[in-house]
């Protein structure tokens, strides 16, 4: 159904998905034989898993990945043998492709993002973190990871 409703992106929109110039600059600065010096501050074993996930998410969005796609690739849903995805092979293909690039993050979390125009949220793939949201009459959205916050 999603495939039937979706329309192919025009060529000028496809170029906007990833900023090729910035991505090439990062790749060219990296020494592929060692840990890339450019990316060393990105992931630090002395920081929490959540802080490292946030840093990788920020890098992806700053290199022009759209926030929902970055979140889907970092914390993929459990898509294998999912009956609801049987009619949406493009979603399964997305997860398979990104699964070859990134290791899925499994920690419990409520992941929330906003670009100033839209908001999005996702639970971890195991559903271990509760989340509730409320939309007020004036359109304000409140989200919390604990029940009974408001």
C-alpha positions as CSV (number, residue, x, y, z in Angstrom):
1,X,0.0,0.0,0.0
2,X,2.8,2.4,0.8
3,X,4.5,1.7,-2.5
4,X,1.2,2.4,-4.3
5,X,0.9,5.8,-2.6
6,X,4.5,6.8,-2.9
7,X,5.7,8.7,-5.9
8,X,9.2,8.6,-7.3
9,X,11.4,11.5,-6.3
10,X,12.4,13.9,-9.1
11,X,16.2,13.9,-9.9
12,X,16.8,17.2,-8.1
13,X,15.3,15.8,-4.9
14,X,17.5,12.7,-5.0
15,X,20.7,14.8,-4.9
16,X,19.4,16.4,-1.6
17,X,19.3,13.1,0.3
18,X,23.0,13.0,0.9
19,X,25.5,15.8,0.5
20,X,28.0,14.1,-1.7
21,X,30.7,16.8,-1.3
22,X,30.7,16.7,2.5
23,X,30.7,12.9,2.5
24,X,33.6,12.8,0.0
25,X,35.5,15.2,2.2
26,X,35.1,13.0,5.2
27,X,36.2,9.9,3.3
28,X,39.2,11.7,1.8
29,X,40.3,12.9,5.3
30,X,40.1,9.4,6.7
31,X,43.1,7.0,6.7
32,X,41.5,3.7,5.9
33,X,44.3,1.7,7.4
34,X,43.7,3.0,10.9
35,X,40.9,4.4,13.0
36,X,40.1,7.6,11.1
37,X,41.5,10.6,13.0
38,X,38.6,12.7,11.8
39,X,36.1,10.5,13.4
40,X,37.9,9.6,16.7
41,X,36.1,12.2,18.8
42,X,32.8,10.9,17.4
43,X,32.6,7.7,19.4
44,X,34.3,7.6,22.8
45,X,34.2,4.5,25.0
46,X,34.3,6.7,28.0
47,X,30.9,8.1,27.1
48,X,27.5,6.4,27.5
49,X,26.0,4.4,24.6
50,X,23.3,7.1,24.3
51,X,25.9,9.8,24.0
52,X,27.7,7.9,21.2
53,X,24.5,7.2,19.4
54,X,23.6,10.9,19.6
55,X,27.0,11.8,18.1
56,X,26.6,9.3,15.2
57,X,23.0,10.6,14.6
58,X,24.3,14.2,14.6
59,X,27.1,13.3,12.0
60,X,24.5,11.6,9.8
61,X,22.1,14.5,9.9
62,X,24.9,17.1,9.4
63,X,26.0,15.1,6.3
64,X,22.5,15.6,4.9
65,X,20.9,12.3,5.8
66,X,17.3,13.1,6.7
67,X,16.6,12.5,10.4
68,X,14.0,9.8,10.0
69,X,16.3,7.8,7.6
70,X,19.2,8.2,10.0
71,X,17.1,7.0,12.9
72,X,15.8,4.1,10.9
73,X,19.3,3.0,9.9
74,X,20.8,3.4,13.4
75,X,17.9,1.7,15.2
76,X,16.1,-0.6,12.7
77,X,12.9,-2.3,13.5
78,X,12.9,-6.0,13.8
79,X,11.9,-6.4,10.2
80,X,12.8,-10.0,9.4
81,X,9.7,-12.3,9.0
82,X,7.5,-9.3,9.8
83,X,4.1,-10.0,8.1
84,X,3.2,-6.3,7.9
85,X,6.3,-5.7,5.7
86,X,5.5,-8.5,3.2
87,X,3.9,-6.1,0.8
88,X,6.6,-3.4,1.3
89,X,9.8,-4.9,0.1
90,X,11.4,-1.5,-0.3
91,X,11.3,-1.1,3.5
92,X,13.0,-4.5,4.0
93,X,15.6,-3.5,1.3
94,X,16.3,-0.3,3.2
95,X,17.0,-2.1,6.4
96,X,19.1,-4.8,4.7
97,X,21.2,-2.1,2.9
98,X,21.8,-0.1,6.0
99,X,22.4,-3.2,8.1
100,X,25.5,-3.8,5.9
101,X,26.8,-0.3,6.7
102,X,25.9,0.2,10.4
103,X,25.6,-2.1,13.4
104,X,22.1,-1.8,14.9
105,X,22.0,0.0,18.2
106,X,20.0,-2.2,20.7
107,X,20.0,-0.2,24.0
108,X,16.8,0.8,25.6
109,X,15.9,4.3,24.6
110,X,13.2,6.7,23.5
111,X,14.8,8.5,20.6
112,X,13.3,11.9,19.7
113,X,14.3,14.5,17.1
114,X,13.1,17.7,15.7
115,X,14.4,19.9,12.8
116,X,12.2,22.9,13.9
117,X,9.5,22.0,11.3
118,X,8.6,18.4,12.3
119,X,9.2,16.1,15.1
120,X,9.7,12.4,15.3
121,X,10.3,9.7,17.8
122,X,11.0,6.0,17.9
123,X,11.4,3.4,20.6
124,X,14.3,1.0,20.7
125,X,13.8,-2.2,18.7
126,X,13.0,-4.2,21.8
127,X,10.4,-1.9,23.1
128,X,12.0,-1.7,26.5
129,X,11.5,2.0,27.1
130,X,7.9,3.2,27.7
131,X,6.8,6.4,26.0
132,X,3.7,8.5,26.1
133,X,2.7,11.7,24.2
134,X,0.0,14.2,24.3
135,X,-1.0,17.0,21.9
136,X,-2.7,20.0,23.4
137,X,-5.5,22.0,21.8
138,X,-3.0,24.6,20.7
139,X,-0.9,22.0,18.9
140,X,1.9,21.7,21.5
141,X,3.3,18.2,21.7
142,X,4.6,16.7,24.9
143,X,6.5,13.4,25.0
144,X,7.9,11.7,28.0
145,X,9.6,8.3,28.6
146,X,8.0,7.7,32.0
147,X,4.3,7.1,32.7
148,X,2.6,9.7,34.9
149,X,5.0,12.6,34.2
150,X,2.2,15.1,33.5
